């Protein structure tokens, strides 16, 4: 069987609409992986409706054995570099960090390969078709300004433009090419990880003396 539930409510929890679906099996219920932060509102078991115990990283039902774990949300982004060695940054049109410069990219969809998600997000935000060239690295962060925000696992590639002209769209207000020595100041950049990513890119691609 399968059913949706609203873990914050005990009554009618098996019929309310929710983004979480629990799959039942003959031996019980398989563990659910939820985004970090989502478990804070979980009080009742979606299987037997008894009270859940745990914290923001893991909840468990003592009555039936149901378990759910929190997991960081994966994102993919690209430092798109042109023939002049400039990198394309996007000014955010939405919170968090409204008005700050960000690296184009976004959250992966369910079951989506990171490279597919990267290409999709870049096309949605910039109108460009890009080709990923190399993985720059992986950085942890939070999607917001405090420790209660959702944890994110951020994968960044260096990429080149295959076709198209930069056109801001989706949650982007402006696009601009920046030379390595003309990057925005750290306090003008979004999130904690973006200054670190740009610093690593600059370090790796600094011309040798």
Helices and strands as residue ranges (DSSP letters): E 2-4, E 21-25, E 28-29, E 32-35, G 38-41, E 52-54, E 58-61, E 67-71, E 73-80, E 87-92, E 101-103, E 105-107, H 114-126, E 129-142, E 151-163, E 172-178, G 180-182, G 186-188, H 193-204
